Amino acid sequence: MPGELVALVTCPPDQAEVIAKTIVESRLAACVNILPGITSVYSWEGAIHKDPETLLIIKTNRAFYDAFETKIKEIHPYDVPEIICVPIELGSEAYLSWLNQSIG
């Protein structure tokens, strides 16, 4: 099935469940895995930062990407949230069918 995506979004640990629940309730994602306890090292505004974050692994669909990105930017506390998507090349037909039925 074409169009399925895995989106990676990092966020502050205290925002992970709110973002995950909002995206699923909005039917812009079928599922969000919350991976706590990561550390991000990054350059921002000319300085190197190191912060605790949570990684959200989000299953969505390309057809709803624009609405998905808009919603993430609306509810995310960062000025420039990380939103990176990779296509799902292969997967269980039953799972991908459920994914697509859960979105939209």
BELCORTA-V995492 format. One line per field, one symbol per residue. burial: # if it has 16 or more other C-alpha atoms within 10 Angstrom, else .. Layout:
burial=???
//
This chain:
burial=...########.#..#..##..##..######.#.#................#############..#..###..#.....#..#..#.......#..##.##.
//
